[in-house]
Amino acid sequence: MRPRPRLLLDIRRGWRIDVFAPREERINLSPARKAQKRRPFFGPVLACSMALIIVLLTHGSAFAPIGGGVRALTLEQEREQLEEQLEEYEEQIGEYQKTIIEYQKKGDTLQGEIDRLNSRIANINGKIDTITSSLNKLTGQIRTTSSKIDEVQGKIIRSKEVLIEVIQRMDRDEGRGLLDVLLENQNLSDFFVSVNDLLVVQDSLKDSLIELGQFREELITQKEILALEKSDVEALRLYQVQQKQEVASVKSEKDNLLSTTKGEEAAYQQLLAVTEKTAAEIRARIFRLLGGGEMSFEEAYKFASYAEKRTGVRAALILAVLDRESALGRNVGQCNYRTAMAPGPPDSSRDDITPFLQITKELGLDPDKTLVSCPIVADGAYGGAMGPAQFIPTTWIAYKTRIEAVTGSRPASPWNNLDAFVATGLYLKDSGAASNELAAAAKYYCGGNWQRYVCTNVYGAAVIEHAAQFEKDIGILEG
């Protein structure tokens, strides 16, 4: 993403304009005035100015080329412009994070709806399984009833055949004469016994036919009832299937919407990652400006990482403390030791001048040209702190041997970046950073009076907030 230009000039204000000087003008959007006569010399100059502005806008550069008759931005102006860009990127990062949270909430809501729809589909599937089981049972009962009806129908047919035979035999017997009957039977009584037997069989067959007919009618009625019940169950099953299809259709829409939402969230995540990376690069450029170009953010992180491995204090906290103390090495002091350390801390007979002279002598430095921190009268702070870590001389002497044991410097120097980072890590470790980083940061600034409001709620809270941002930057660098 290309940053917007930081400099917009009023092209109607004339040609004698320093395009690199900070100003508040906006492009003149007022109605055009009546054209005035100009000397011919102004046309080419105005065209050149406009061409220069177009080059700046199209290339998105906030820096002027060195030489060529154009004054370059000062380090302060460059830093201010970078800080403005960084502020806009951080605002963008905040907006992206809010949008991502909204998409995540929307995704969670959609996922909840999808889960409920899945539960409903599972419930419908259970009902459909139950209905299908009932249909199978009814189909079996109808099949059994049909089989019974066929069986009864067969019995009725056989009974009818037997009854027809009996009736036909009786009809034949009735047509014969008495002589034929006597000749066939030894006596007349046998004949009448046969006749009675046929009559009994006939009556029995009639009763059987009636019973079988009634049973058949009952079975047919039962089969019709089962068929109606099966029809109702099939209709219920069809309804449940339609319900399942409707719910599945809604679920499909929710799935597509969830997929789209996650895709948009992923797009914003990608934008966030790019913006955070750009912001980290700008911070690194600001850091290089603040550190006089001697140390990049990556190099500072290497020092902090080294100190973390040797002291156990996390690199982000070390960077945050050094950022608060000396803007990561930029503000190491503007005062002479004579004015900064004399007459000494309030209510104390501590002598920091003697150890300061000892330190500068060991390092071969001119004490009168070696600057230290100035006293902050409003804060009640005592001056004389040295280097990026802002250790006062007596404290540095107390830690000097331990610092040398870690870094191998002989002698250790408060103005050496590696020594300063390790010194900060050791002090924070001794202040209990492993269990309470806020208290350790407050102790770094205020010593024994660390529980004061300004120490914890102002300085300490700012350090913890900066540490969180540095942690993100470190994650981007390592990612």
C-alpha positions as CSV (number, residue, x, y, z in Angstrom):
1,M,0.0,0.0,0.0
2,R,1.5,3.3,-1.1
3,P,1.3,6.0,1.6
4,R,-0.4,9.3,0.8
5,P,1.9,12.3,0.1
6,R,2.6,14.4,3.1
7,L,3.0,17.6,1.1
8,L,0.2,19.3,-0.9
9,L,1.1,22.7,-2.4
10,D,-1.2,25.5,-3.6
11,I,-0.2,25.7,-7.2
12,R,-1.7,29.2,-7.4
13,R,0.6,30.7,-4.8
14,G,3.5,31.4,-7.1
15,W,6.7,29.7,-8.0
16,R,9.0,30.7,-5.2
17,I,8.0,27.8,-3.0
18,D,10.2,25.4,-1.1
19,V,8.4,22.1,-1.8
20,F,10.3,20.4,1.0
21,A,9.5,22.9,3.8
22,P,6.7,21.9,6.3
23,R,3.6,23.9,5.7
24,E,-0.2,23.7,6.3
25,E,-1.4,24.9,2.8
26,R,-4.1,22.9,1.0
27,I,-4.7,22.7,-2.7
28,N,-6.7,25.8,-3.7
29,L,-10.2,24.6,-4.8
30,S,-11.8,28.1,-4.9
31,P,-13.2,29.4,-8.2
32,A,-10.6,30.5,-10.7
33,R,-9.9,34.2,-10.7
34,K,-9.6,36.2,-13.8
35,A,-6.4,35.5,-15.5
36,Q,-3.7,38.1,-15.1
37,K,-0.8,39.0,-17.3
38,R,2.4,37.4,-16.3
39,R,5.9,37.7,-17.6
40,P,6.9,34.9,-19.9
41,F,9.5,33.7,-17.4
42,F,6.8,32.4,-15.1
43,G,5.4,29.7,-17.5
44,P,8.4,27.4,-17.6
45,V,9.1,27.8,-13.9
46,L,5.5,26.9,-13.0
47,A,5.6,23.9,-15.4
48,C,8.8,22.7,-13.7
49,S,7.2,23.1,-10.3
50,M,4.2,21.1,-11.3
51,A,6.3,18.4,-12.8
52,L,8.3,18.2,-9.6
53,I,5.0,17.8,-7.6
54,I,3.8,15.1,-10.0
55,V,7.0,13.2,-9.6
56,L,6.7,13.4,-5.8
57,L,3.0,12.3,-5.9
58,T,3.5,9.5,-8.3
59,H,6.6,8.1,-6.6
60,G,5.2,8.6,-3.1
61,S,8.6,9.7,-1.8
62,A,8.9,11.9,1.3
63,F,12.6,12.5,0.7
64,A,14.3,15.0,-1.6
65,P,17.3,14.0,-3.7
66,I,20.7,15.2,-2.4
67,G,22.1,17.8,-4.6
68,G,20.7,19.1,-7.8
69,G,20.1,22.6,-6.3
70,V,17.2,21.4,-4.1
71,R,17.5,21.5,-0.3
72,A,17.0,18.0,1.3
73,L,14.8,17.4,4.3
74,T,16.4,17.8,7.7
75,L,16.6,14.7,9.9
76,E,13.9,16.3,12.1
77,Q,11.6,16.9,9.2
78,E,12.1,13.4,7.9
79,R,11.4,11.9,11.3
80,E,8.2,14.0,11.7
81,Q,7.0,12.8,8.3
82,L,7.8,9.2,9.1
83,E,6.0,9.6,12.5
84,E,2.9,11.0,10.7
85,Q,3.0,8.0,8.3
86,L,3.4,5.7,11.2
87,E,0.4,7.2,13.0
88,E,-1.8,6.7,9.9
89,Y,-0.7,3.1,9.5
90,E,-1.4,2.5,13.2
91,E,-4.8,4.0,12.8
92,Q,-5.3,1.7,9.7
93,I,-4.1,-1.3,11.8
94,G,-6.7,-0.4,14.5
95,E,-9.5,-0.2,11.8
96,Y,-8.4,-3.5,10.3
97,Q,-8.4,-5.2,13.7
98,K,-11.9,-3.9,14.4
99,T,-13.1,-5.1,11.0
100,I,-11.5,-8.5,11.6
101,I,-13.2,-8.7,15.0
102,E,-16.5,-7.9,13.4
103,Y,-16.0,-10.6,10.8
104,Q,-15.0,-13.1,13.5
105,K,-18.2,-12.3,15.5
106,K,-20.2,-12.6,12.3
107,G,-18.5,-15.9,11.6
108,D,-19.1,-17.1,15.2
109,T,-22.8,-16.2,14.8
110,L,-23.1,-18.0,11.4
111,Q,-21.3,-21.0,12.8
112,G,-23.8,-21.1,15.7
113,E,-26.7,-21.0,13.3
114,I,-25.1,-23.7,11.2
115,D,-24.6,-25.8,14.3
116,R,-28.3,-25.4,15.2
117,L,-29.3,-26.3,11.6
118,N,-27.1,-29.3,11.7
119,S,-28.8,-30.3,15.0
120,R,-32.2,-29.8,13.4
121,I,-31.2,-31.9,10.3
122,A,-30.0,-34.6,12.6
123,N,-33.4,-34.5,14.5
124,I,-35.3,-34.7,11.2
125,N,-33.1,-37.6,10.1
126,G,-34.0,-39.3,13.3
127,K,-37.7,-38.8,12.7
128,I,-37.3,-39.9,9.1
129,D,-35.6,-43.1,10.3
130,T,-38.4,-43.7,12.8
131,I,-41.1,-43.1,10.1
132,T,-39.2,-45.4,7.7
133,S,-39.1,-48.1,10.3
134,S,-42.9,-47.7,10.8
135,L,-43.4,-47.9,7.0
136,N,-41.4,-51.1,6.8
137,K,-43.5,-52.6,9.7
138,L,-46.7,-51.6,8.0
139,T,-45.6,-53.0,4.7
140,G,-44.8,-56.3,6.5
141,Q,-48.2,-56.3,8.1
142,I,-49.9,-55.6,4.9
143,R,-48.0,-58.4,3.2
144,T,-48.9,-60.8,6.0
145,T,-52.6,-59.8,5.8
146,S,-52.6,-60.2,2.0
147,S,-51.1,-63.7,2.5
148,K,-53.8,-64.6,5.0
149,I,-56.5,-63.3,2.6
150,D,-55.1,-65.5,-0.1
151,E,-55.0,-68.5,2.2
152,V,-58.7,-67.9,3.3
153,Q,-59.6,-67.4,-0.3
154,G,-58.0,-70.8,-1.1
155,K,-60.0,-72.5,1.7
156,I,-63.2,-70.9,0.4
157,I,-62.6,-72.2,-3.1
158,R,-61.8,-75.7,-1.8
159,S,-64.9,-75.7,0.4
160,K,-67.0,-74.6,-2.5
161,E,-65.7,-77.4,-4.6
162,V,-66.5,-80.0,-1.9
163,L,-69.9,-78.5,-1.4
164,I,-70.6,-78.6,-5.2
165,E,-69.6,-82.3,-5.2
166,V,-72.0,-83.0,-2.3
167,I,-74.9,-81.2,-3.9
168,Q,-74.3,-82.9,-7.2
169,R,-74.2,-86.3,-5.4
170,M,-77.5,-85.6,-3.6
171,D,-79.0,-84.5,-6.9
172,R,-78.0,-87.7,-8.5
173,D,-79.4,-89.7,-5.5
174,E,-82.7,-87.9,-5.7
175,G,-83.0,-88.9,-9.4
176,R,-82.6,-92.6,-8.8
177,G,-85.6,-95.0,-8.2
178,L,-86.3,-97.0,-5.1
179,L,-85.2,-100.2,-6.8
180,D,-81.7,-98.7,-7.6
181,V,-81.3,-97.6,-4.0
182,L,-82.2,-101.0,-2.6
183,L,-79.9,-102.7,-5.0
184,E,-77.0,-100.5,-4.0
185,N,-77.6,-100.7,-0.2
186,Q,-78.2,-103.9,1.6
187,N,-81.1,-102.4,3.5
188,L,-83.0,-99.1,3.4
189,S,-81.6,-97.9,6.7
190,D,-78.1,-97.6,5.2
191,F,-79.4,-95.4,2.5
192,F,-81.0,-92.9,4.9
193,V,-77.8,-92.9,7.0
194,S,-75.8,-91.8,3.9
195,V,-78.4,-89.2,3.1
196,N,-78.1,-87.8,6.6
197,D,-74.3,-87.7,6.4
198,L,-74.5,-85.8,3.2
199,L,-76.9,-83.3,4.8
200,V,-74.6,-82.8,7.8
201,V,-71.6,-82.3,5.5
202,Q,-73.6,-79.9,3.5
203,D,-74.6,-77.9,6.5
204,S,-71.1,-77.9,7.8
205,L,-69.7,-76.7,4.5
206,K,-72.2,-73.9,4.5
207,D,-71.2,-72.8,8.0
208,S,-67.5,-73.0,7.0
209,L,-68.2,-70.9,3.9
210,I,-70.0,-68.3,6.0
211,E,-67.1,-68.1,8.5
212,L,-64.5,-68.0,5.9
213,G,-66.3,-65.3,4.1
214,Q,-66.6,-63.2,7.3
215,F,-62.9,-63.8,8.1
216,R,-62.0,-62.8,4.5
217,E,-64.0,-59.6,4.9
218,E,-62.2,-58.8,8.2
219,L,-58.8,-59.4,6.6
220,I,-59.7,-57.2,3.7
221,T,-60.9,-54.5,6.1
222,Q,-57.7,-54.8,8.1
223,K,-55.6,-54.6,4.9
224,E,-57.4,-51.4,3.9
225,I,-56.8,-49.9,7.3
226,L,-53.1,-50.8,7.1
227,A,-53.0,-49.3,3.6
228,L,-54.5,-46.0,4.9
229,E,-52.1,-45.9,7.8
230,K,-49.2,-46.6,5.4
231,S,-50.4,-43.8,3.2
232,D,-50.5,-41.4,6.2
233,V,-47.0,-42.4,7.3
234,E,-45.7,-42.0,3.8
235,A,-47.2,-38.5,3.7
236,L,-45.5,-37.7,7.0
237,R,-42.2,-39.1,5.7
238,L,-42.5,-36.9,2.6
239,Y,-43.1,-33.9,4.8
240,Q,-40.1,-34.6,6.9
241,V,-38.0,-35.1,3.8
242,Q,-39.2,-31.7,2.5
243,Q,-38.4,-30.1,5.9
244,K,-34.9,-31.7,5.7
245,Q,-34.4,-30.3,2.2
246,E,-35.5,-26.8,3.3
247,V,-33.2,-26.8,6.3
248,A,-30.3,-28.2,4.2
249,S,-30.9,-25.4,1.7
250,V,-30.7,-22.8,4.5
251,K,-27.6,-24.5,5.9
252,S,-26.0,-24.4,2.4
253,E,-26.7,-20.6,2.2
254,K,-25.2,-20.2,5.7
255,D,-22.2,-22.3,4.7
256,N,-21.6,-20.1,1.7
257,L,-22.0,-16.9,3.7
258,L,-19.6,-18.3,6.4
259,S,-17.1,-19.2,3.7
260,T,-17.4,-15.7,2.2
261,T,-17.1,-14.1,5.7
262,K,-14.0,-16.1,6.4
263,G,-12.6,-15.2,3.0
264,E,-13.2,-11.5,3.7
265,E,-11.7,-11.9,7.2
266,A,-8.6,-13.6,5.6
267,A,-8.3,-10.7,3.2
268,Y,-8.3,-8.2,6.0
269,Q,-5.9,-10.4,7.9
270,Q,-3.6,-10.2,4.9
271,L,-4.0,-6.4,4.7
272,L,-3.3,-6.2,8.5
273,A,-0.2,-8.2,8.1
274,V,1.1,-6.0,5.2
275,T,0.2,-2.8,7.1
276,E,1.9,-4.1,10.3
277,K,5.0,-5.0,8.3
278,T,5.0,-1.6,6.7
279,A,4.6,0.1,10.2
280,A,7.4,-2.0,11.5
281,E,9.6,-0.9,8.6
282,I,8.7,2.7,9.4
283,R,9.5,2.2,13.0
284,A,12.9,0.8,12.0
285,R,13.5,3.9,9.8
286,I,12.6,6.2,12.7
287,F,14.8,4.2,15.0
288,R,17.7,4.6,12.6
289,L,17.1,8.3,12.5
290,L,16.9,8.5,16.3
291,G,20.0,6.4,16.7
292,G,22.0,8.5,14.3
293,G,22.0,5.7,11.7
294,E,24.3,3.5,13.8
295,M,21.8,0.8,14.7
296,S,18.7,-0.6,12.9
297,F,15.7,-2.0,14.7
298,E,16.9,-5.5,13.7
299,E,20.3,-4.8,15.2
300,A,18.6,-3.5,18.4
301,Y,16.5,-6.6,18.6
302,K,19.7,-8.7,18.2
303,F,21.2,-6.9,21.2
304,A,17.9,-7.3,23.2
305,S,17.7,-11.0,22.2
306,Y,21.3,-11.6,23.3
307,A,20.4,-9.9,26.7
308,E,17.3,-12.0,27.0
309,K,19.2,-15.3,26.6
310,R,21.7,-14.2,29.3
311,T,19.3,-12.6,31.8
312,G,15.9,-14.3,31.2
313,V,14.2,-10.9,30.7
314,R,12.2,-10.9,27.5
315,A,13.6,-8.8,24.7
316,A,10.5,-6.7,24.2
317,L,10.6,-5.5,27.8
318,I,14.3,-4.5,27.4
319,L,13.5,-2.6,24.2
320,A,10.6,-0.8,25.9
321,V,12.7,0.3,28.9
322,L,15.5,1.6,26.6
323,D,13.0,3.3,24.4
324,R,11.6,5.2,27.5
325,E,15.0,5.9,28.9
326,S,16.9,7.1,25.9
327,A,14.7,6.7,22.8
328,L,16.8,3.5,22.2
329,G,20.1,5.4,22.4
330,R,19.2,8.8,20.9
331,N,18.8,10.8,24.0
332,V,21.8,9.8,26.1
333,G,22.2,13.3,27.7
334,Q,22.8,16.9,27.0
335,C,24.5,18.0,30.2
336,N,28.0,18.2,31.6
337,Y,28.7,16.0,34.6
338,R,29.7,19.0,36.8
339,T,26.3,20.6,36.5
340,A,24.3,17.3,36.3
341,M,25.8,15.6,39.3
342,A,26.6,18.5,41.7
343,P,25.7,18.9,44.5
344,G,24.4,15.3,44.4
345,P,21.0,13.7,45.0
346,P,18.7,15.4,47.5
347,D,19.1,14.1,51.1
348,S,22.1,12.0,50.1
349,S,25.8,12.2,50.5
350,R,26.4,9.9,47.5
351,D,29.2,10.8,45.2
352,D,28.7,10.0,41.5
353,I,31.4,12.3,40.2
354,T,34.3,10.1,41.4
355,P,33.0,6.9,39.8
356,F,32.1,8.9,36.6
357,L,35.7,10.1,36.4
358,Q,36.9,6.6,36.9
359,I,34.7,5.2,34.2
360,T,35.7,7.8,31.6
361,K,39.4,7.4,32.5
362,E,39.2,3.6,31.9
363,L,37.5,4.2,28.6
364,G,39.9,6.9,27.5
365,L,37.1,9.6,27.3
366,D,37.3,13.3,28.1
367,P,34.9,13.7,31.1
368,D,34.2,17.3,30.1
369,K,33.1,16.3,26.6
370,T,31.2,13.2,27.7
371,L,27.5,14.2,28.1
372,V,25.1,12.8,30.7
373,S,21.5,13.2,31.4
374,C,20.2,16.5,32.8
375,P,18.2,16.7,36.0
376,I,14.4,16.7,35.6
377,V,13.4,19.3,38.2
378,A,9.6,18.7,37.8
379,D,10.1,15.0,38.3
380,G,12.6,15.3,41.1
381,A,15.0,13.2,39.1
382,Y,18.8,13.4,39.7
383,G,21.0,13.9,36.6
384,G,24.1,12.1,35.5
385,A,22.7,9.0,33.9
386,M,24.9,7.5,31.2
387,G,24.4,6.0,27.8
388,P,21.3,4.2,26.3
389,A,20.6,2.3,29.6
390,Q,20.8,5.6,31.6
391,F,22.7,4.1,34.5
392,I,24.1,6.5,37.1
393,P,27.8,6.0,37.7
394,T,27.5,4.3,41.1
395,T,25.0,1.8,39.8
396,W,27.1,1.2,36.7
397,I,30.1,0.4,38.9
398,A,28.0,-2.0,40.9
399,Y,27.0,-3.9,37.8
400,K,30.2,-3.5,35.8
401,T,31.8,-6.8,36.7
402,R,28.6,-8.8,35.9
403,I,28.2,-6.9,32.6
404,E,31.8,-7.8,31.6
405,A,31.2,-11.4,32.5
406,V,28.3,-11.6,30.1
407,T,29.6,-9.4,27.2
408,G,33.3,-10.0,27.5
409,S,34.0,-6.2,27.3
410,R,37.1,-5.1,29.2
411,P,36.1,-2.6,30.4
412,A,32.4,-2.5,30.0
413,S,31.1,0.9,28.6
414,P,27.8,2.6,29.4
415,W,27.9,3.9,25.8
416,N,28.4,0.5,24.2
417,N,25.0,-0.8,22.9
418,L,25.6,-4.4,23.8
419,D,26.8,-3.5,27.3
420,A,23.9,-1.2,27.8
421,F,21.3,-3.8,26.7
422,V,22.8,-6.4,29.0
423,A,22.9,-3.9,31.9
424,T,19.2,-3.2,31.4
425,G,18.4,-6.9,31.4
426,L,20.4,-7.6,34.6
427,Y,18.8,-4.7,36.4
428,L,15.3,-5.8,35.4
429,K,16.1,-9.4,36.4
430,D,17.2,-8.2,39.9
431,S,14.0,-6.1,40.1
432,G,11.8,-9.2,39.7
433,A,10.9,-9.0,36.0
434,A,10.3,-12.7,35.9
435,S,7.2,-12.4,38.1
436,N,6.1,-8.7,37.8
437,E,7.3,-6.7,34.8
438,L,5.3,-3.6,35.8
439,A,7.0,-3.4,39.2
440,A,10.4,-4.1,37.6
441,A,10.0,-1.3,35.1
442,A,8.9,1.1,38.0
443,K,11.9,0.1,40.0
444,Y,14.2,0.8,37.0
445,Y,12.9,4.4,37.0
446,C,12.3,5.1,40.6
447,G,14.5,2.7,42.6
448,G,13.2,2.2,46.1
449,N,10.4,4.6,45.7
450,W,8.9,2.6,42.8
451,Q,5.4,2.4,44.3
452,R,4.6,6.0,43.6
453,Y,1.9,6.7,41.1
454,V,4.2,8.3,38.5
455,C,6.5,5.3,38.7
456,T,3.9,2.5,38.2
457,N,0.9,4.1,36.5
458,V,2.8,6.5,34.3
459,Y,6.3,5.1,33.5
460,G,5.6,1.4,34.2
461,A,2.3,1.3,32.4
462,A,3.9,3.1,29.3
463,V,6.8,0.5,29.3
464,I,4.3,-2.4,29.4
465,E,2.3,-0.9,26.6
466,H,5.5,-0.3,24.5
467,A,6.6,-3.8,25.2
468,A,3.4,-5.2,23.8
469,Q,4.0,-3.2,20.6
470,F,7.6,-4.3,20.4
471,E,6.4,-7.9,20.8
472,K,4.3,-7.5,17.7
473,D,7.2,-6.0,15.8
474,I,9.4,-8.9,16.8
475,G,6.8,-11.4,15.7
476,I,6.7,-9.7,12.2
477,L,10.5,-9.7,12.0
478,E,10.7,-13.4,13.0
479,G,7.7,-14.3,10.8
